C-alpha cells in the first residue's frame, strides 16, 4: 500500500511537524518513507506544505503530484490542493478555519474542527496534532501508537509536551471514529 499525502497551511500551523512525525512513524514501522517541505516566502504566516509518502514498496520518486490524501489547514490550502487529489482520495479540512465544503464529490471528506478541539484541551498549539490524529484514523497510513512513539522520540528533551500532544492526537482519532460511525 502506498500513501501519498500533501499537508498544507499557513506557516506556524505545524504542517511540517505533522509531516515529520508521520514520516518518522512510518520509519518505526519499517516502511519506505519520504518527506519534502515547501515554504512560502515567509516562515510564519506565509504558505507552507509538505509532501509525505509512506509505502510498503520502494519509492521511485519523492514528488507527490496526485496525492491520495490532502490536509487543508486553511482556505488557501484547500483552494490550491483539492483539485490535485486523486479520485477516491481523502480530504481532511480544518473546519475551524474553513467554512466551505469540498467542491468535489468523487473524494471522501472529513471536516475536523481542529482549532476548537485544541481550545477545548486548553492549548491552541496542538491543533496540528488533532489533525494528525484525524489523518491517521482516516487513512490508516501508520498506526496511532507509531505516531505517539515518534512524538516521544522527537521531543524526548521536552517531556512536558507529551501529555497534551497525546491527548490532541487521540481526540483527532476519536473525531474521525465518530464521523465514520455515523
C-alpha positions as CSV (number, residue, x, y, z in Angstrom):
1,X,0.0,0.0,0.0
2,X,1.2,3.5,-0.8
3,X,0.0,6.7,0.8
4,X,1.0,9.9,-1.0
5,X,0.0,12.9,1.1
6,X,0.1,16.7,1.0
7,X,-0.3,18.7,4.2
8,X,-0.8,22.4,3.8
9,X,-1.5,25.5,5.8
10,X,-0.1,28.8,7.0
11,X,3.5,28.9,8.3
12,X,3.4,28.4,12.0
13,X,0.4,25.9,12.0
14,X,2.7,23.0,12.4
15,X,2.3,21.4,9.0
16,X,6.0,20.5,8.7
17,X,5.9,18.8,12.1
18,X,2.9,16.7,11.1
19,X,4.8,15.5,8.1
20,X,7.9,14.8,10.0
21,X,6.0,12.8,12.7
22,X,4.1,10.8,10.0
23,X,7.4,10.0,8.2
24,X,9.1,9.0,11.5
25,X,6.2,6.8,12.4
26,X,6.5,5.1,9.0
27,X,10.2,4.5,9.6
28,X,9.3,3.0,13.0
29,X,7.1,0.5,11.2
30,X,9.9,-0.3,8.8
31,X,8.1,1.3,5.8
32,X,9.6,3.3,3.0
33,X,9.1,7.0,3.5
34,X,9.9,10.4,2.1
35,X,9.2,13.9,3.3
36,X,9.7,17.1,1.2
37,X,8.9,20.5,2.7
38,X,7.9,23.6,0.7
39,X,7.8,27.0,2.3
40,X,6.2,30.3,1.1
41,X,8.2,33.5,1.2
42,X,7.7,34.0,4.9
43,X,8.2,31.3,7.6
44,X,5.3,32.4,9.8
45,X,2.1,33.5,8.1
46,X,3.2,32.5,4.6
47,X,2.0,29.3,3.0
48,X,3.7,26.0,3.9
49,X,3.1,22.5,2.7
50,X,4.9,19.2,2.7
51,X,4.7,16.0,0.7
52,X,4.9,12.7,2.5
53,X,5.0,9.2,1.1
54,X,4.6,6.1,3.3
55,X,4.8,2.9,1.3
56,X,5.3,-0.8,1.6
57,X,7.2,-0.8,-1.7
58,X,10.3,1.2,-2.6
59,X,9.6,4.8,-3.5
60,X,10.6,5.7,-7.1
61,X,10.3,9.5,-6.7
62,X,9.5,11.6,-3.7
63,X,7.4,14.1,-5.6
64,X,3.6,13.9,-4.9
65,X,1.6,15.3,-7.8
66,X,-1.6,13.4,-7.4
67,X,-2.0,12.7,-3.7
68,X,-4.2,10.0,-2.1
69,X,-4.7,12.4,0.9
70,X,-4.8,16.2,1.3
71,X,-4.8,18.0,4.6
72,X,-6.0,21.6,4.3
73,X,-5.4,23.6,7.5
74,X,-6.7,26.9,5.9
75,X,-8.8,28.0,2.9
76,X,-5.9,28.9,0.5
77,X,-4.6,25.4,1.0
78,X,-8.0,23.9,0.2
79,X,-8.3,26.1,-2.9
80,X,-4.8,25.1,-4.0
81,X,-4.8,21.3,-3.4
82,X,-8.3,20.0,-3.6
83,X,-8.2,19.6,-7.4
84,X,-4.9,17.6,-7.2
85,X,-6.4,14.9,-5.0
86,X,-6.8,11.7,-6.9
87,X,-10.4,10.3,-7.3
88,X,-11.4,8.3,-4.3
89,X,-8.8,10.2,-2.2
90,X,-9.2,11.6,1.3
91,X,-9.6,15.3,2.1
92,X,-9.2,16.5,5.7
93,X,-10.5,20.0,6.2
94,X,-9.8,22.1,9.3
95,X,-13.4,23.2,9.7
96,X,-12.5,25.7,12.4
97,X,-10.9,27.9,9.8
98,X,-12.5,26.8,6.6
99,X,-16.2,27.4,6.2
100,X,-16.8,25.8,2.8
101,X,-17.2,22.2,1.9
102,X,-15.2,20.3,-0.7
103,X,-16.4,21.0,-4.2
104,X,-15.6,17.5,-5.4
105,X,-17.9,14.6,-5.0
106,X,-15.5,11.8,-6.0
107,X,-13.5,12.0,-2.8
108,X,-14.1,11.3,0.9
109,X,-14.1,14.4,3.0
110,X,-13.6,14.7,6.8
111,X,-14.3,18.1,8.4
112,X,-12.3,18.4,11.7
113,X,-12.8,21.4,14.0
114,X,-9.2,21.1,14.9
115,X,-8.7,24.6,16.5
116,X,-11.9,24.2,18.5
117,X,-10.8,20.8,19.8
118,X,-7.3,22.2,20.7
119,X,-9.0,25.1,22.5
120,X,-11.2,22.5,24.5
121,X,-7.9,20.9,25.5
122,X,-6.6,24.3,26.7
123,X,-3.8,24.6,24.2
124,X,-4.2,26.1,20.7
125,X,-0.7,25.0,19.8
126,X,-1.9,21.3,19.5
127,X,-4.2,22.0,16.6
128,X,-1.8,20.2,14.2
129,X,-1.7,17.1,16.5
130,X,-5.5,17.0,16.4
131,X,-5.3,16.9,12.6
132,X,-2.5,14.4,12.6
133,X,-4.7,12.0,14.7
134,X,-7.5,12.6,12.3
135,X,-5.2,11.8,9.4
136,X,-4.0,8.6,10.9
137,X,-7.6,7.5,11.7
138,X,-8.9,8.4,8.2
139,X,-6.1,6.9,6.2
140,X,-4.5,4.1,8.2
141,X,-1.2,5.2,6.7
142,X,0.5,4.4,10.0
143,X,-0.6,3.2,13.4
144,X,-1.5,5.7,16.1
145,X,1.0,4.1,18.5
146,X,3.8,4.7,16.0
147,X,2.9,8.4,15.9
148,X,2.9,8.6,19.7
149,X,6.3,6.8,19.7
150,X,7.7,9.2,17.1
151,X,6.5,12.2,19.1
152,X,8.1,10.8,22.3
153,X,11.4,10.3,20.5
154,X,11.5,13.7,18.7
155,X,10.5,15.5,21.9
156,X,12.4,13.4,24.4
157,X,14.1,16.5,25.8
158,X,10.7,18.2,26.4
159,X,8.7,15.6,28.3
160,X,6.2,18.3,29.4
161,X,4.8,18.4,25.9
162,X,4.0,14.7,25.7
163,X,0.7,14.5,27.6
164,X,-1.2,17.4,25.9
165,X,0.0,16.3,22.4
166,X,-1.0,12.7,23.0
167,X,-4.4,13.9,24.1
168,X,-4.7,16.0,20.9
169,X,-3.7,13.1,18.7
170,X,-6.3,10.8,20.5
171,X,-9.0,13.5,20.1
172,X,-8.3,13.6,16.4
173,X,-8.6,9.9,16.1
174,X,-11.8,9.9,18.1
175,X,-13.3,12.6,15.9
176,X,-12.8,10.5,12.8
177,X,-14.0,7.4,14.5
178,X,-17.2,9.2,15.5
179,X,-17.7,10.5,11.9
180,X,-17.2,7.0,10.5
181,X,-19.7,5.5,13.0
182,X,-22.5,8.0,11.9
